[in-house]
Amino acid sequence: MGKVVAIDGPSGAGKSTVAKMLAGRLGFLYLDTGALYRAVALHFLHNGIRPEDDDRALAAALQSVDVRFRDGRVFLNGIDVSGEIRTTEVGHFSSVFSARKTVRAFLLEVQRRASSDNDLVAEGRDTATVVFPEACKKFYMEASVVERARRRYAQLKEQGMDVTEEGAERDVVERDRRDSEREIAPLMKSGDAIIIDTTNRTIEQVLEEILAIVRSDP
Ligand code: DC
């Protein structure tokens, strides 16, 4: 089992960018756990699985899934779906399906396997609380709703999506609520996590702060 730095927080807090850069600076692998949830949601959408389907149907669909995250890209049954998973539709369904026990149990194994031979920077919603409770450093990144909605809007615009600022804010608020209120492994701050508020701060400032903390205590 390698060393793990776990970073959780709501969508738009800046976790992915910072986690990826942090992994590069530490020489650790980067694990975007949200990408795994998105890939599973994409598989369900491709196979006609709907949120109202029961756990048996979800479990059956998961039998034909091989999902991996490698070199910053996510592969679904060997196919690189890194671009396809970034739509608002897949984002929405990944949040909806991530509340399901079968999906979480399936991805728990995939995530833990990723750390078996590697040092990792893992980011998501429950990496510090559930997936890697023994992580050597834990962070909880957050930012104001307005700032997170602004970032989400800019990101989707850049990808050529048809969105409004109000739509981006609605999406962020709805996702926060669903991810925090679900019964299994909800988004929450681990008791031993350090809070990093990224509102009005640059990526570099946040990265340097986290790096200093990680390096201060090997
Ligand atoms: O980080 P993201 O927006 O790509 O994540 C997509 C969804 O996946 C998120 O809304 C909830 C779910 N997720 C989760 O439940 N647990 C994680 N560790 C990561 C993501």
Residues whose N, C-alpha, C, O or C-beta is under 5 A from the ligand:
A	BS01	DC	S11 T33 G34 A35 Y37 G91 S94 S95 S98 G124 R125 D126 T127 R175 D179
